[in-house]
Each structure stands twice: as structure tokens, then as C-alpha cells.
Amino acid sequence: MDVPNQVQRDIDAVTRIAAVPKILEVITRTTGLRFAAVARVTDSRWIACAVRDEVAFGLQAGGELELRTTICDEIRQHRQPVVFGHASTNPEFAEHHTPRLYGLESYISVPIHRASGEFFGTLCAIDPLPSRVEAPETLQMMELFAELIGEQLESDERYALSQAALHTALDVAKLRERFINEVSDDLKEPIQALVMDAYLIKTTPGLDADTRERVAAMEANLWRMAALVGGIADFAHDKLVPVAPLVRTPAATLAAELQRVLSQVVSAYPQRVLVTAVRIDVDCDPARLGQLLVNLALNVLRHVAADAAVSIEATTTAGSLVLAVEAPGLVLSGEDLGRVVDTSAAPGGPMRGPRAWDFFIAGEIACAHAGRLAVTPTPGGSRLAFAMPLQTRQDTAPATLASVSA
């Protein structure tokens, strides 16, 4: 039993092989037979997939012959070529029903197999006049062409399967993106409400120091949650990629964004000494660079002593933008930082502790801006920095944010 849709797909597959018309032309010119075709042969149908007709046989691509009237049906069963150049004088085919029914004297047909060995059909040529088609080199040529068509059919099928798998994967990815986006949006509102509540509690007159410290810690965790939700939404939309478009951002706009995110860090660590300096004008994604700077700052603040003065600096040189965080007593190895390049492994392993380094999001943002993260030793500590190449404006003075401390 053959499935009609599958038969049509097989016909279409032959049509997509650009070399088939040229193959049929070569066969007719070489053998002298004026009709050549590629036929799909199943246990119930003979269908012409491609035809070259110079004898007005009357069969076109998509046309069918009664299967039992064809020699191709026999070839489907024994899988061997059939060749004769003068049917009326050939002992085997003089009384055969096919030459008599269709008025054939010359005939050659070879089986077409897919690369897997599955029988597909035949490559055949016919003519009502006698010919010398029985020459060995003619059969070799036909078999070579049949093998070529079979391999192309197999390649076409593999390509179709890969395309189907790709479309399925894209459909799943779209559903996943929609789900993540909706969940992220649903999480933003309650997080924002909790941040406001925490701020109101923290600023309540007469609040004892212990409660104020607990609320500040809660606020810090809420800001971290908000940043993570934003990062998840970015990954869902494939925003953090090396080809992300970077639009020139005025210095004042970028400075304001960095001021905003640094105020979150100050609010999260009200008892810590933070000194910031920003002098910047660059093509970038302000929100993502702000996210990167917060990520670096929070990593450092979790790993240094409570009385350590943390310096945060954003500057541009002649050829690069640098965001740096530095603190005395900071200990960070290149191995810890190197984990950001391996997005398949969770930093710190599956049992990551609350004080482990976490540079995954920072590393992705760095890659999106064609930049890199690096750590260098300083007297008594380390300097964690992000650097990206840039072209600074020549007609605009860089903006400067005054130092902020808390």
C-alpha cells in the first residue's frame, strides 16, 4: 500500500533535483532512444516523475501507466536492469505484452535505489525503432545516473527531516519564549510592590537598627530578584547575543542610567562605603551595561570585609570603555572569572554556596558588547573590570558624575 501524499512527495523530490532534465537529455542523445523518464514505482502504481519525450509518446510528468502493463513492475520485484534493442527479434521479449502493447522495439530500464537500499523506481528509455542500446557502456551509464539520482533523493529526504525538526524546535522555542515572558511580567509587579514596602518600612521613624538592617537585606535581595527576572526575559528574547544592535547613547542618558543602578547598590548596602566615578560617552545598551555594573559590584560586596571601601569607576580612554570595581582584600582568581565563558556549566558547581562568584549574566553582556571581563592584582586586593572597544566622540566632552558615597 502506498500513501498518496508520500507518492506526491517523492515526485516533488525528483522535480527538485536540478540535474534530472540534463540526465534525461544525455540519455536520449547518447542512446538514440527518443523517450526517457524517471518513474516512481510502487506495488500498485507507475508514475512518471520527470519526462523527456521526443517521440510524442504522450506521457508527461505526473502521468501514470497501468502498473501491470510495464516491465518496471518486474524490475521492482527482481531489482535487475532490463535491456533489449530489437524486441521483435529478441527470444525473451518478442511475445512480451509490454513491447506489443506500447509498440516498442528498444528499451532500457535500471532500478533506482535510495542510498539506504530502498527501491524507489526506475530510470528508463524507450523507442519504437530498433537501436544498439544493449552496448555495455550504455548500461553502465544508466546505472551511474540511477545511482546519482538515488543519492540525491536520500539527501533530499535528510534535508526535509532536518527542516521538519528545525521547525518543531522553533515552535517549541516560541512557546518557551512566550511562557518565560509572561511569567517574567507576572513577577515584576509583586517584586516592585515589595521593593516599595521595604523602602517605606526602612524609612519609618523610630525603627530599631536590627530591623532596619533586616529590611535593607530584604531590599537588596529584591533588587537581585528583579535583575534576575530581567536577565531571564532577555535570554527568552535572545537579546544577549554578539550581534545585538548598539545605538549611540548620549553621555547624559548613560550617566543617568548608571546613577540609577548604582543607587540601588547604595540602597542595598547602606552601611558600606561606596565611591563611584563615571566619565563616559559610548555606543552601547545602557540598561545592559547598568546590569553588568551591578553584577560586578554585588559580586565584590559579597566577598569583601564590611569595613572595606569599594571603588566603582566607569571611564573611557582613547579606545575603550572600562567599568571597574576595586576593593582592598578582594581575592579573585582567573579560574573563578574564567567560568563566565562556559555557559553550559553552572558557576561553582551544583552545590554553589551563597557566597560563590556568579559572573554568568555579566559575561553574556560582555560578549554582546564585544568586550571582556578581567581581574588584575592590586596592592592589597584585586581589580575586577569589564572593557569594550569603542570610538569616542570628538565633538562632545565626556560627562562626569560626582563621587557618591554611602
Long-range contacts (C-beta under 8 A, 24 or more apart in sequence): 1-43, 1-44, 2-42, 2-43, 2-44, 2-45, 7-40, 7-42, 7-45, 7-47, 9-160, 10-40, 10-49, 10-120, 10-153, 11-40, 11-47, 11-49, 11-61, 11-62, 13-153, 13-156, 13-157, 13-160, 14-38, 14-40, 14-49, 14-50, 14-149, 14-153, 15-49, 15-50, 15-61, 16-156, 17-149, 17-152, 17-153, 17-156, 19-148, 19-152, 20-50, 20-149, 21-50, 21-52, 23-123, 23-145, 23-148, 23-149, 24-50, 24-51, 24-52, 25-52, 26-141, 26-145, 27-52, 27-123, 27-125, 27-141, 27-142, 27-145, 28-52, 28-54, 28-125, 30-138, 30-141, 31-106, 31-108, 31-125, 31-131, 31-133, 31-138, 32-106, 32-127, 32-131, 32-132, 32-133, 33-106, 33-108, 33-125, 33-126, 33-127, 33-131, 33-133, 34-127, 35-59, 35-125, 35-126, 35-127, 36-123, 36-124, 36-125, 37-123, 37-124, 37-125, 38-112, 38-121, 38-122, 38-123, 38-149, 39-72, 39-121, 39-122, 39-123, 39-124, 40-120, 40-121, 41-67, 41-70, 41-72, 41-73, 41-75, 41-76, 41-119, 41-120, 41-121, 41-122, 42-67, 42-76, 43-76, 46-70, 46-72, 46-73, 49-121, 55-127, 55-128, 57-126, 69-97, 69-98, 69-101, 69-102, 70-98, 71-96, 71-98, 71-107, 71-109, 72-109, 72-121, 72-122, 72-124, 75-109, 75-110, 75-111, 75-122, 76-111, 76-119, 76-121, 76-122, 79-111, 79-113, 79-119, 80-111, 81-108, 81-109, 81-110, 81-111, 81-139, 81-142, 81-143, 82-107, 82-108, 82-109, 83-107, 83-108, 83-109, 83-133, 83-134, 83-138, 83-139, 84-108, 84-133, 84-134, 85-130, 85-131, 85-132, 85-133, 85-134, 86-130, 86-131, 102-126, 103-128, 104-128, 105-129, 105-130, 105-131, 106-130, 106-131, 106-133, 107-133, 108-133, 108-138, 108-139, 108-142, 110-139, 110-142, 110-143, 110-146, 111-146, 112-146, 112-149, 112-150, 112-153, 113-146, 113-147, 113-150, 114-150, 114-153, 114-154, 114-157, 115-150, 115-151, 115-154, 115-155, 116-154, 120-150, 120-153, 122-146, 123-149, 176-236, 177-236, 177-237, 180-232, 180-233, 180-235, 180-236, 181-233, 181-236, 181-237, 184-229, 184-230, 184-232, 184-233, 184-236, 187-225, 187-229, 188-226, 188-229, 191-222, 191-225, 191-226, 191-229, 192-226, 194-218, 194-222, 195-219, 195-222, 195-223, 195-226, 198-222, 199-267, 213-271, 216-267, 216-268, 216-269, 216-270, 216-271, 219-267, 219-268, 220-267, 220-268, 220-269, 223-264, 223-267, 223-268, 223-294, 224-298, 227-291, 227-294, 227-295, 227-361, 228-361, 230-291, 231-291, 231-361, 234-288, 235-364, 239-288, 239-368, 240-288, 240-364, 240-365, 240-367, 240-368, 241-368, 242-367, 242-368, 242-370, 244-285, 244-368, 244-369, 246-283, 246-284, 246-285, 246-369, 247-283, 247-285, 248-282, 248-283, 249-282, 249-283, 249-284, 249-286, 250-281, 251-280, 251-281, 251-396, 251-398, 251-399, 252-399, 253-286, 254-280, 254-281, 254-282, 254-284, 254-286, 254-289, 254-399, 255-280, 255-399, 255-400, 255-401, 257-286, 257-287, 257-289, 257-290, 258-286, 258-289, 258-290, 258-293, 258-314, 258-401, 259-401, 259-404, 260-290, 261-290, 261-291, 261-293, 261-294, 262-293, 262-294, 262-297, 262-312, 262-404, 263-404, 264-294, 265-294, 265-297, 265-298, 265-301, 265-312, 266-404, 266-406, 268-298, 269-301, 269-406, 270-406, 271-306, 272-301, 272-306, 272-310, 272-406, 273-307, 273-308, 273-309, 273-310, 273-405, 273-406, 274-309, 274-310, 274-312, 274-404, 274-405, 274-406, 275-309, 275-310, 275-311, 275-312, 275-403, 275-404, 275-405, 276-311, 276-312, 276-313, 276-314, 276-401, 276-403, 276-404, 277-312, 277-313, 277-314, 277-315, 277-400, 277-401, 277-403, 278-313, 278-314, 278-315, 278-399, 278-400, 278-401, 279-314, 279-315, 279-316, 279-398, 279-399, 279-400, 279-401, 280-314, 280-315, 280-316, 280-321, 280-398, 280-399, 281-316, 281-392, 281-393, 281-396, 281-398, 281-399, 282-316, 282-321, 282-388, 282-390, 282-392, 283-390, 283-391, 284-321, 284-369, 284-388, 284-390, 285-365, 285-368, 285-369, 288-365, 288-368, 288-369, 289-323, 289-365, 289-369, 291-361, 291-365, 292-323, 292-361, 292-362, 292-365, 292-366, 292-386, 293-323, 293-325, 293-386, 295-358, 295-359, 295-361, 295-362, 295-365, 296-323, 296-325, 296-362, 296-384, 296-386, 297-325, 299-325, 299-357, 299-358, 299-359, 299-362, 299-384, 300-325, 300-327, 300-330, 300-384, 302-355, 303-330, 303-331, 303-332, 303-355, 303-357, 304-328, 304-329, 304-330, 304-381, 305-329, 316-390, 316-392, 316-398, 318-392, 319-389, 319-390, 320-387, 320-388, 320-389, 320-390, 321-371, 321-387, 321-388, 321-390, 322-385, 322-386, 322-387, 323-385, 323-386, 323-387, 324-383, 324-384, 324-385, 324-386, 325-383, 325-384, 325-385, 326-378, 326-381, 326-382, 326-383, 326-384, 327-381, 327-382, 328-380, 328-381, 329-380, 329-381, 330-381, 330-382, 330-383, 330-384, 331-381, 331-382, 332-357, 332-375, 332-382, 332-384, 333-375, 334-375, 337-373, 337-374, 337-375, 337-384, 340-364, 340-366, 340-373, 362-386
